[in-house]
């Protein structure tokens, strides 16, 4: 006997990890002009893929390793993101990995999110 009524839901598999990296903001305004120069962050990467069922259709460890390896191959280790903002990095990852959304945070404090 079913004790609840199944409601249609969207389901996602999420990954969440950190990558050490550097970037800079060439047009940083005067109050934060120090951001014009390369500075280090632990970039927290969060990504979501749609899944059709809730029983490990996609494996978190496999996807995490795949994304980390791609970032290291593409940007080095530590990652050299140059003048890319969090939103720019997120957009690159969204396009490369065909996921639903990507968040890139600086030191877990703030950052950007892009969605399909």
C-alpha positions in Angstrom: 0.0 0.0 0.0 1.4 3.4 -1.0 1.4 5.8 1.8 2.1 9.0 -0.2 1.1 10.4 -3.5 4.1 10.7 -5.9 4.5 14.2 -7.1 6.3 14.9 -10.3 9.7 16.4 -9.5 12.8 17.5 -11.3 15.8 15.5 -10.1 19.5 16.6 -10.3 22.8 15.0 -9.6 25.2 17.6 -8.0 28.9 17.9 -7.7 30.6 20.3 -5.3 34.4 20.6 -5.1 37.2 23.2 -4.8 40.0 24.1 -7.2 42.9 26.3 -6.4 43.3 29.1 -8.9 44.3 32.6 -9.8 42.5 35.3 -11.8 42.4 39.1 -12.0 39.9 41.8 -12.8 41.6 44.4 -15.2 38.9 47.0 -14.8 38.5 46.8 -11.1 37.2 50.1 -9.6 39.3 52.2 -7.3 38.0 50.8 -4.0 39.1 47.3 -5.0 41.9 48.1 -7.5 44.1 45.4 -5.9 41.9 42.9 -7.9 43.5 44.1 -11.1 46.5 41.9 -10.2 46.6 38.1 -10.1 45.2 36.9 -6.8 44.5 33.4 -5.4 41.2 31.8 -4.5 39.8 28.4 -3.7 37.2 28.3 -6.4 34.2 26.3 -5.2 32.6 24.6 -8.2 29.0 23.4 -8.1 27.3 21.8 -11.0 24.0 20.0 -11.6 22.9 17.5 -14.2 19.3 16.3 -14.8 18.7 12.7 -14.0 15.6 10.6 -14.9 15.6 8.5 -11.7 17.0 8.7 -8.2 19.2 5.6 -8.2 22.6 6.8 -9.2 22.0 7.3 -12.9 25.1 9.5 -12.9 27.9 8.9 -10.4 29.1 11.9 -8.3 32.7 10.7 -8.0 33.0 10.0 -11.8 31.7 13.4 -12.7 33.7 15.3 -10.1 36.9 13.6 -11.4 36.0 14.3 -15.0 35.5 18.0 -14.4 38.6 18.4 -12.2 40.7 16.6 -14.8 39.4 18.9 -17.6 40.0 22.0 -15.6 43.6 20.9 -14.8 44.2 20.0 -18.4 42.7 23.3 -19.7 43.8 25.8 -17.1 46.7 24.1 -15.3 47.2 23.4 -11.6 46.7 25.7 -9.9 44.2 26.9 -12.5 45.2 30.1 -14.3 41.8 31.7 -15.1 43.5 35.0 -16.2 40.8 37.7 -16.5 37.8 35.4 -16.3 35.2 36.2 -13.8 33.3 33.5 -11.8 30.4 33.9 -14.3 32.8 33.4 -17.3 34.3 30.3 -15.7 30.8 28.9 -15.0 29.7 29.6 -18.6 32.7 27.7 -20.0 31.9 24.7 -17.7 28.2 24.8 -18.6 29.0 24.6 -22.3 31.7 22.0 -21.9 29.7 19.6 -19.7 26.2 20.2 -20.9 24.8 20.5 -17.4 21.8 22.4 -16.1 23.6 25.0 -14.0 27.0 25.9 -12.7 28.1 28.0 -9.7 31.6 29.3 -9.2 32.3 30.8 -5.8 35.4 32.5 -4.5 36.5 31.1 -1.2 33.0 29.9 -0.6 31.8 33.5 -0.1 30.4 34.9 -3.3 30.6 34.3 -7.0 28.4 33.6 -10.0 25.8 31.2 -11.3 24.8 30.4 -14.9 21.9 28.3 -16.0 20.5 26.9 -19.3 
